[in-house]
Amino acid sequence: MSIREIEELFRKDLHELGYMVKNSEPVTFTINAHINYSNVCETRCRICAYHRGKPFTLSVEEVVNEALKASRSGAKELHIVGSHNPDLGVEYFEEIFKRISSKSNATIKALTAAEVYYYAKKDKMTIREFLNRLKCAGLEILAGGGAEILVDSVRKEICPRKCRSEEWLRIMKIAHEIGIKSNATMLFGHLESFRHRAIHLYKLRKLQEKTKGFLAFIPLPFHPEGTEFSFKPSPVDILKTIAVSRLVLSNFKGIKAYWVMLGLELAEIALSYGANDLDGTVGKERIAHSAGAKTPEGLGKEELIKIIRNANRIPAERDAFFNILKIYEDREVRICK
């Protein structure tokens, strides 16, 4: 699809888009934990409420303890992201990843491309050198955040001190080349237009065609509380964006209905509009909640299964790489090898 064709999809009726994305595949989820290591941030983006809270930075010991506690409770994926903290660097993350990977089999999914850009530049390292060091320490997947909208005219308004769109894409390309998978996000519903969203999706699809390194796409509706903006996407806009994402990014394994930012009811509805993954149990998440998300800090596995079944879909538990581990068919559980 061209950028114009993608843009036109956003102008279609919601029910028409829903019809276009109908599928019967299982809806996946995982047992995971989100760990936010710091909110001290030099970038201080206009769209971010996270850095405006009481400053905190977890020690290596605290991050490792949270990670190992989650792993012992069954977490298969550890999502570790934070901020652009001038007091931290590659050695901080290296130590965390080494200590976690030496004592846990959980997959380490950590740092956004924006964080990688900031810390590599701060430590005077190339992106490839920085990522290789963290890969050797145990990093397997990059988180998808920091993408916001991959159009620099928009980024200058919402996150002017964050890496540019081409830098974000280049970091993901390098990560894929050295064997680190990643996710990708899009923060929508603020200053951007449908065309900007279309450009964003087009760039992601083109990179995926080259590298095949992206696992999942997460459309994130903007929450304005505590930021410099007051815009907020409507439920219809959110569902349309998820449906368009599924149609355009057919080369991504997962399109997430990230319940933390959608809310539980809308996340359930989104499973009928192109989303095929409910993310996971999550646990103690700070970033979205700092901007006004009203969802629980975490959900149990049974609650996720219930949401999926309420949408008349089959629940399936997955690992961090979207390999299905268990399928929950009615009252039977089928183990996948």
C-alpha positions in Angstrom: 0.0 0.0 0.0 1.1 3.6 -0.7 1.0 6.2 2.0 -2.1 7.7 0.3 -3.9 4.3 0.3 -3.1 3.9 4.0 -4.4 7.4 4.8 -7.6 6.6 3.0 -8.2 3.5 5.2 -8.5 5.9 8.2 -11.4 7.6 6.5 -13.4 4.4 6.1 -16.3 3.5 8.3 -15.4 1.6 11.5 -17.7 -1.3 10.7 -16.3 -1.6 7.2 -12.8 -1.8 8.7 -14.0 -4.4 11.2 -15.3 -6.5 8.3 -12.0 -6.2 6.5 -9.9 -7.5 9.4 -12.1 -10.4 10.6 -10.1 -13.5 11.5 -10.4 -16.6 13.7 -6.8 -17.0 14.9 -6.2 -17.4 18.7 -5.6 -14.3 20.7 -2.4 -14.5 22.5 -1.1 -13.1 25.9 2.0 -13.7 28.0 3.0 -13.8 31.6 5.2 -10.7 31.9 6.3 -7.9 34.2 7.0 -4.2 33.5 9.9 -2.7 35.4 10.5 1.1 35.1 14.0 1.8 36.3 13.9 5.7 36.5 11.8 8.7 35.6 14.7 11.2 35.7 14.9 12.4 32.1 16.9 15.0 30.3 14.5 14.9 27.3 11.4 16.0 29.2 9.0 15.6 26.3 5.9 17.8 26.1 3.7 14.7 25.7 5.1 12.9 28.7 3.7 13.0 32.3 6.2 10.4 33.5 9.1 12.7 34.1 6.9 15.2 36.1 6.4 12.9 39.0 8.6 12.5 42.1 12.1 11.7 40.8 13.3 8.1 41.3 16.0 5.8 40.1 16.2 2.2 41.0 19.6 0.7 41.9 20.9 -2.3 40.0 20.0 -4.5 43.0 16.4 -3.2 43.1 15.8 -3.8 39.3 17.3 -7.3 39.6 15.3 -8.1 42.7 12.0 -7.0 41.0 12.9 -9.0 37.9 13.8 -12.2 39.7 10.7 -12.0 41.9 8.6 -11.7 38.7 10.5 -14.6 37.1 9.9 -16.8 40.2 6.2 -16.0 39.9 6.1 -17.3 36.3 7.0 -14.3 34.2 8.4 -15.3 30.8 9.1 -11.8 29.6 10.7 -8.9 31.5 9.9 -5.5 30.0 12.5 -3.0 31.4 12.3 0.7 30.2 12.7 4.1 31.8 14.0 7.4 30.8 17.1 9.4 29.5 18.9 9.6 32.8 22.3 11.4 32.7 23.6 9.5 35.7 23.2 6.1 34.0 25.0 4.3 31.2 25.9 1.1 29.5 27.5 -0.5 32.6 24.3 0.0 34.6 22.2 -2.0 32.1 25.0 -4.5 31.4 25.2 -5.4 35.1 21.4 -5.7 35.4 21.0 -7.9 32.3 24.0 -10.1 33.3 22.6 -10.7 36.8 19.1 -11.4 35.6 20.1 -13.8 32.8 22.4 -15.7 35.1 19.6 -16.5 37.5 16.5 -16.6 35.2 15.3 -18.0 32.0 12.9 -15.1 31.4 13.4 -13.2 28.2 14.9 -9.7 28.7 13.0 -7.2 26.6 14.4 -3.8 27.4 15.2 -0.2 26.3 13.5 1.7 23.5 15.4 2.8 20.4 15.2 6.3 21.9 17.0 5.1 25.1 19.6 3.3 23.1 20.3 6.4 21.0 20.6 8.6 24.2 22.8 6.2 26.2 25.1 5.3 23.3 25.7 8.9 22.5 26.2 9.8 26.2 28.8 7.0 26.5 30.5 7.9 23.2 29.8 4.5 21.6 28.4 3.4 18.3 24.9 2.0 18.3 26.2 -1.4 17.1 28.9 -1.5 19.9 26.3 -0.5 22.6 23.8 -3.1 21.4 26.4 -5.8 21.1 27.5 -5.3 24.7 24.0 -5.5 26.0 23.2 -8.5 23.8 26.2 -10.3 25.3 24.8 -9.4 28.8 21.4 -11.0 28.0 19.3 -8.5 26.0 17.1 -10.3 23.5 14.4 -7.9 22.4 14.2 -4.1 22.2 11.0 -2.5 23.5 9.0 -0.6 20.9 8.6 2.8 22.6 10.0 6.1 21.7 8.6 5.9 18.2 5.7 8.3 19.0 5.1 9.5 15.4 7.9 8.8 12.9 7.5 12.2 11.2 10.0 14.8 12.3 7.7 17.8 11.9 5.5 16.2 14.6 8.4 15.1 16.7 9.6 18.7 16.9 6.4 19.7 18.6 5.9 16.8 20.9 9.4 15.4 21.7 11.9 17.9 20.3 14.9 16.5 22.2 14.3 12.9 21.4 16.0 11.1 18.5 14.7 11.8 15.0 12.5 9.4 13.1 15.3 8.1 10.9 17.6 7.5 13.9 14.9 5.4 15.6 14.5 3.3 12.4 18.2 3.0 12.0 18.7 1.7 15.5 16.0 -0.9 15.0 17.6 -2.0 11.7 21.0 -2.4 13.4 19.4 -4.4 16.3 17.7 -6.7 13.8 21.0 -7.2 11.9 22.8 -8.4 15.0 20.0 -10.7 16.1 18.0 -8.6 18.5 14.3 -8.6 17.8 12.1 -5.7 18.7 8.6 -4.3 18.9 7.3 -1.0 17.5 4.7 1.5 18.9 2.8 4.5 17.7 1.5 7.1 20.1 -1.5 8.7 18.4 -4.4 11.1 19.1 -2.4 14.3 19.8 -1.1 16.7 17.1 -0.7 14.2 14.3 -3.0 13.8 11.2 -4.1 10.6 9.5 -1.4 11.2 6.9 1.2 11.3 9.7 -0.1 7.9 11.0 0.0 6.6 7.5 3.6 7.6 7.0 4.5 6.0 10.3 2.9 2.6 9.4 4.4 2.8 5.9 7.9 3.2 7.3 7.5 0.3 9.7 6.2 -2.0 7.0 9.1 -1.2 4.7 11.7 -1.8 7.4 10.0 -5.1 8.3 10.1 -6.2 4.7 13.9 -5.7 4.8 14.8 -7.1 8.2 11.8 -9.3 9.5 13.0 -8.3 13.0 9.8 -6.8 14.4 7.6 -9.0 16.5 4.6 -6.9 17.5 3.1 -3.5 16.9 1.4 -1.6 19.7 -0.9 1.3 18.9 -0.9 3.6 22.0 -3.7 6.1 22.5 -2.5 9.3 23.9 -3.4 10.1 27.6 -3.1 13.9 28.2 -3.2 14.1 32.0 -0.1 15.7 33.3 1.2 16.7 29.8 1.1 20.0 27.9 -1.8 18.8 25.7 -5.5 18.2 26.2 -6.2 16.0 23.1 -7.5 12.5 23.5 -8.5 10.0 20.8 -12.1 8.7 20.8 -12.9 5.0 21.2 -13.9 4.9 17.5 -10.6 6.5 16.5 -8.7 3.9 18.6 -10.5 1.0 17.1 -10.1 2.3 13.5 -6.3 2.8 14.2 -6.0 -0.8 15.4 -7.8 -2.1 12.4 -5.7 -0.1 9.9 -2.6 -1.2 11.7 -3.6 -4.8 11.2 -4.3 -4.3 7.5 -1.0 -2.4 6.8 1.3 -4.4 9.1 0.3 -7.9 8.0 4.0 -8.8 8.2 4.0 -8.3 12.0 3.1 -11.3 14.1 1.1 -9.4 16.7 -1.0 -6.3 16.8 -1.5 -5.6 20.5 -4.6 -4.3 22.3 -2.5 -2.9 25.2 -5.2 -3.0 27.9 -3.2 -0.8 30.2 -3.8 2.2 27.9 -7.1 1.1 26.2 -9.0 0.1 29.3 -10.3 -3.4 29.7 -13.7 -2.9 27.9 -12.1 -1.3 24.8 -9.3 -3.9 24.7 -11.9 -6.6 24.6 -13.7 -4.9 21.7 -10.4 -4.3 19.9 -10.1 -8.1 19.6 -12.8 -7.8 17.0 -11.1 -5.0 15.1 -7.7 -6.5 14.2 -5.9 -6.9 17.5 -4.6 -10.5 18.1 -2.7 -10.0 21.3 -3.6 -8.7 24.7 0.0 -8.1 25.9 0.2 -9.7 29.3 -0.1 -9.6 33.1 2.2 -6.5 33.1 2.4 -5.9 36.9 3.6 -2.6 38.3 3.5 -0.2 35.3 4.3 3.5 36.0 4.5 5.3 32.6 0.9 5.0 31.3 -0.5 5.4 34.8 1.4 8.7 35.4 -0.6 10.1 32.4 -4.0 9.1 33.7 -4.5 5.5 32.8 -7.2 4.1 35.1 -6.6 0.4 34.6 -5.3 -2.0 37.3 -1.5 -2.2 37.8 -1.6 -5.9 36.7 -4.0 -8.6 35.7 -4.0 -12.4 36.5 -3.9 -15.0 33.7 -7.5 -16.0 34.3 -8.6 -12.4 33.9 -6.8 -12.2 30.5 -8.4 -15.5 29.4 -11.8 -14.2 30.4 -11.5 -11.0 28.4 -10.5 -13.0 25.3 -13.3 -15.5 25.7 -15.8 -12.6 26.2 -14.7 -11.5 22.7 -15.6 -15.0 21.4 -11.9 -15.7 20.6 -9.6 -18.6 21.7 -7.0 -17.6 24.3 -3.4 -18.8 23.8 -0.4 -18.2 26.1 2.8 -17.3 24.3 6.4 -16.6 25.0 8.2 -13.3 24.3 8.9 -14.3 20.6 5.2 -15.1 19.9 5.6 -18.8 20.0 2.4 -20.3 21.3 2.9 -22.4 24.4 -0.7 -23.3 25.5 -4.1 -23.0 23.9 -7.1 -22.7 26.2 -9.9 -24.4 24.2 -13.1 -24.4 26.2 -12.1 -26.2 29.5 -9.2 -28.0 27.9 -5.6 -26.8 27.8 -3.5 -27.9 24.8 0.2 -27.7 25.3 2.1 -26.7 22.2 5.6 -27.9 21.5 
